[in-house]
Amino acid sequence: MTNIDQSISSLSGRTRIPPFALVLTTCIGVIGSNSLALGPIAPEVAQNLAATVPAIMTASAAFGLGTAASAVFLGRLIDRHGPRRMLISALVLLAAGLAGSAVAPVLAVLVATQFVVGIATGIALPAIYTLASLIAPAGRESETIGLVLTGWTLSMVAGVPLSAAIADFAGWRTIYAVIAAATLVVCAAVRFSPAHEVFSGKTTSPLAALGVPGVAPLLLACSVFMAAFYGVYAFLGDHLHTTLGLPVSANGVIAVFYGIGFGSSAFLDRFIDRFGAGRLLAPAFLIVAGIYAMMAAASGSYVALLAIVFLWGLANHAGLNLLIMRLTALAPDRRGAIMGLNSGVTYVALFVGTIGFGAVYDGVAFHILPLAAAGLMLIAALAAAAARR
């Protein structure tokens, strides 16, 4: 479907991962900076817009809803027009939505602009994941996808802590202005990167993609995996700020530890290629469940949470990489549509997880949230095992 600068390393004799993968990594970093920024800065935004933290997080839910809708119904256009062209268009729309968020005078406008950002993200993410799977050299699929996924590490280690610092010293609006400018820069990088792309010129309906054997149980696993993550992450920052009495900048440190763990998992990617994604996916989800249980037990200690959040990032990277590998391998001629469904399910889960966990968080202590997430991960493991059968 596409062939993008797959070159050979004369020193090692192995097929080298194309440099374009680093551009895709940066794209993920920019998108993730918006996706993950609101949770840590929500107390500051709530104070500025005269709203509660759960009310502010409805903007995150609107972002997820917009992402889900566009991923499902527009993601299939990736197979028709090509993932690179669709990615460029999505990044332009993303920058416009972020600029709107930066000047939002009231909560309703912030919610609307984040919905637009979600529409752009719903096209961009499946396009990026499709490109990553297509440019991956044979035998290095997991390493290539893992490299691209470390863009989430960029957003956590650099983007989220920087956002928290900007919120403390320059105001939360500056955060969205900076991310908008960065989006335009990476858009230019995608546009002018040397690449040759061939695409099918056909589209696959979401229903047809859902009918591919193995897709449905893997999407179920994806939905509970992501609901667990976003449901806990959305309110971890407020727990640190309100319950433990820590400043907003402490939320950035938590994000750094998660991001370092997420990025550190990249060294495991070559073992995934060796043993196979199908064999490892269910055990990876069980490990994540155990980490949530540990988080619940340690929720009263900031130092303990730092260590557990590192493990959380490590395990989530492995789980996400395995999930994407399994989905993209099911039907190569329908990758765009399947990745669109994957992103759609992911952000429906963001919406449901944020709203559902928020309703629980209003009435109980924070430690109940990771316990609920552990239960969801058991469902994910069962679904992954069913997909393999």
Beta strands, then each sheet from edge to edge (+ up, - down):
end
